[in-house]
Amino acid sequence: MDTIETAIPGVLIVQPKLFGDNRGFLTELFQSDRYAKAGMPRSFVQDNLSRSSRNVLRGLHIQNPNPQGKLLTVLRGAILDVAVDVRLGSPTFGKHVAVELSEENRRQFWIPRGFAHGFIVKSDSADVFYKCDNLYSPADELVVKWDDVALEIEWGCSSPQLSLRDQTGLPLAELKGKLPTLDAIRSS
């Protein structure tokens, strides 16, 4: 696998090796030693699979306390995946990284703890598989407004399909008292 550093330290794009021939292909989506060397956890405690249709936007979600790191892979279709640094005290607070993940490019996206996460579906539908390093805790979930102008995220869609929960997200500035600190994330 190859890892690609992004503009925010710790947020990684992973390009797994693909072994293929006329029968199809094989790729390794996770191998604890290799991924740990790249800075990801050795163990994950929850796997999720979501299916969404074109222009569905899920996010921007974060848990605090009990943050989650996520390793995302698109099994079918294509998405624009976004990670926003919401760690108070971070030099990149409020900045984001956006990457296209698709069944064609086979890339993965590592989003460490302390980042709000969201994606929008760019294909007719998409199956998104992700591994989490902490359990989902609905009581700890915060939702950042997907179109918060301060974040300057170019989603490529002005009126996405949103859940009721995502429609009621708050601007990042209004969540500051509930967000994790950089020091708390480092010690988690």
C-alpha positions as CSV (number, residue, x, y, z in Angstrom):
1,M,0.0,0.0,0.0
2,D,1.0,3.6,-0.6
3,T,0.0,6.4,1.8
4,I,-0.4,10.0,0.6
5,E,0.0,12.8,3.1
6,T,-2.6,15.5,3.0
7,A,-2.5,19.2,4.0
8,I,-3.5,18.2,7.5
9,P,-1.1,16.0,9.3
10,G,-2.5,12.6,10.3
11,V,-5.2,12.6,7.6
12,L,-4.1,10.1,5.0
13,I,-5.2,8.9,1.6
14,V,-4.3,5.2,1.2
15,Q,-3.8,3.4,-2.1
16,P,-3.9,-0.3,-1.5
17,K,-2.0,-2.6,-3.9
18,L,-4.2,-4.2,-6.5
19,F,-3.3,-7.7,-7.8
20,G,-5.3,-8.5,-10.9
21,D,-5.5,-10.7,-14.0
22,N,-8.1,-11.9,-16.4
23,R,-10.1,-13.5,-13.5
24,G,-10.5,-10.3,-11.5
25,F,-8.5,-8.8,-8.7
26,L,-7.5,-9.0,-5.1
27,T,-6.7,-6.1,-2.8
28,E,-6.0,-6.0,0.9
29,L,-8.3,-3.5,2.6
30,F,-6.6,-3.7,6.0
31,Q,-3.5,-5.4,7.5
32,S,-2.8,-4.3,11.1
33,D,1.0,-4.1,10.9
34,R,1.2,-2.1,7.6
35,Y,-1.6,0.3,8.6
36,A,-0.1,0.8,12.1
37,K,3.2,1.8,10.5
38,A,1.3,4.4,8.6
39,G,-0.2,5.8,11.8
40,M,-3.6,4.0,12.0
41,P,-4.8,1.9,14.9
42,R,-4.0,-1.8,15.0
43,S,-7.6,-2.7,16.0
44,F,-11.0,-1.5,14.9
45,V,-14.1,-2.2,16.9
46,Q,-16.9,-1.6,14.5
47,D,-17.5,-2.0,10.7
48,N,-20.2,0.0,8.9
49,L,-21.7,-0.2,5.4
50,S,-23.9,2.5,4.0
51,R,-25.7,2.7,0.7
52,S,-26.9,6.0,-0.6
53,S,-28.2,7.5,-3.8
54,R,-26.8,10.4,-5.9
55,N,-26.6,13.8,-4.0
56,V,-27.2,12.2,-0.6
57,L,-24.9,14.1,1.8
58,R,-24.2,12.4,5.2
59,G,-22.5,14.6,7.7
60,L,-20.6,16.5,9.1
61,H,-20.5,14.2,12.1
62,I,-18.2,13.9,15.1
63,Q,-18.4,12.3,18.5
64,N,-17.3,14.0,21.7
65,P,-16.5,12.6,24.1
66,N,-15.7,9.1,22.8
67,P,-14.3,10.2,19.4
68,Q,-13.9,7.8,16.5
69,G,-11.2,7.4,13.9
70,K,-12.5,6.1,10.6
71,L,-11.0,4.2,7.6
72,L,-13.3,4.6,4.6
73,T,-13.5,2.6,1.4
74,V,-16.0,2.8,-1.5
75,L,-17.0,-0.6,-2.7
76,R,-19.4,0.6,-5.4
77,G,-19.9,4.1,-6.9
78,A,-18.1,7.3,-6.1
79,I,-18.2,9.9,-3.3
80,L,-16.5,13.1,-2.3
81,D,-15.3,12.5,1.3
82,V,-14.5,15.3,3.6
83,A,-12.7,15.5,7.0
84,V,-12.8,18.8,9.0
85,D,-10.4,19.4,11.8
86,V,-12.5,20.4,14.8
87,R,-9.8,19.9,17.5
88,L,-9.7,23.1,19.6
89,G,-6.1,24.3,19.8
90,S,-5.1,22.6,16.5
91,P,-3.2,24.8,14.0
92,T,-5.5,23.5,11.3
93,F,-8.7,24.0,13.2
94,G,-11.6,24.6,10.8
95,K,-9.6,23.4,7.8
96,H,-10.6,20.4,5.7
97,V,-9.4,17.8,3.3
98,A,-11.6,16.5,0.5
99,V,-10.9,13.4,-1.6
100,E,-12.8,11.4,-4.2
101,L,-13.1,7.8,-3.3
102,S,-14.5,5.4,-5.9
103,E,-14.7,1.8,-7.0
104,E,-12.4,2.8,-9.8
105,N,-9.6,4.5,-7.8
106,R,-9.8,2.0,-4.9
107,R,-8.5,4.7,-2.5
108,Q,-9.1,4.7,1.2
109,F,-9.3,7.7,3.5
110,W,-8.1,7.7,7.1
111,I,-9.8,10.3,9.3
112,P,-8.3,10.4,12.8
113,R,-10.2,11.2,16.0
114,G,-11.1,14.8,16.3
115,F,-12.3,15.4,12.8
116,A,-15.9,15.9,11.6
117,H,-16.7,13.6,8.7
118,G,-19.1,13.8,5.8
119,F,-19.5,12.7,2.3
120,I,-21.7,13.3,-0.8
121,V,-22.6,10.7,-3.4
122,K,-21.4,11.5,-6.9
123,S,-22.6,8.4,-8.7
124,D,-26.1,7.0,-9.1
125,S,-25.5,5.2,-5.8
126,A,-22.6,4.3,-3.6
127,D,-21.7,1.6,-1.0
128,V,-19.4,3.0,1.6
129,F,-17.6,0.7,4.0
130,Y,-15.8,2.0,7.0
131,K,-13.9,0.7,10.0
132,C,-14.2,2.6,13.3
133,D,-11.7,2.6,16.1
134,N,-14.4,3.3,18.7
135,L,-18.0,2.3,19.1
136,Y,-20.8,4.6,17.8
137,S,-22.3,6.6,20.6
138,P,-25.5,8.5,19.6
139,A,-25.4,10.5,22.8
140,D,-22.0,11.9,22.0
141,E,-22.7,12.8,18.4
142,L,-22.4,16.4,17.2
143,V,-23.5,17.6,13.7
144,V,-21.6,20.5,12.0
145,K,-23.7,22.4,9.4
146,W,-22.7,20.9,6.1
147,D,-22.7,24.3,4.3
148,D,-21.1,26.3,7.1
149,V,-19.6,29.2,5.0
150,A,-16.6,29.4,7.4
151,L,-15.5,25.9,6.3
152,E,-15.5,26.7,2.5
153,I,-16.3,23.1,1.4
154,E,-17.1,22.7,-2.3
155,W,-19.6,19.9,-2.3
156,G,-20.5,20.3,-5.9
157,C,-24.2,20.3,-5.1
158,S,-26.2,23.2,-3.7
159,S,-29.3,21.2,-2.6
160,P,-28.2,17.7,-1.4
161,Q,-30.6,15.2,0.1
162,L,-30.1,15.4,3.9
163,S,-31.5,13.5,6.9
164,L,-33.4,15.5,9.5
165,R,-30.4,15.3,11.8
166,D,-28.1,16.7,9.2
167,Q,-30.6,19.5,8.4
168,T,-30.3,20.7,12.0
169,G,-26.5,20.8,12.1
170,L,-24.9,23.9,13.7
171,P,-22.1,26.2,12.4
172,L,-18.7,25.2,13.8
173,A,-18.5,28.5,15.8
174,E,-21.6,27.6,17.7
175,L,-20.2,24.2,18.7
176,K,-16.9,25.4,20.2
177,G,-17.9,24.6,23.8
178,K,-18.7,21.0,22.9
179,L,-15.7,20.2,20.7
180,P,-12.6,18.1,21.7
181,T,-9.3,19.7,22.4
182,L,-6.2,18.7,20.6
183,D,-4.7,17.6,23.9
184,A,-7.7,15.4,24.8
185,I,-7.6,13.8,21.4
186,R,-3.8,13.1,21.7
187,S,-4.5,11.3,25.0
188,S,-7.5,9.3,23.8
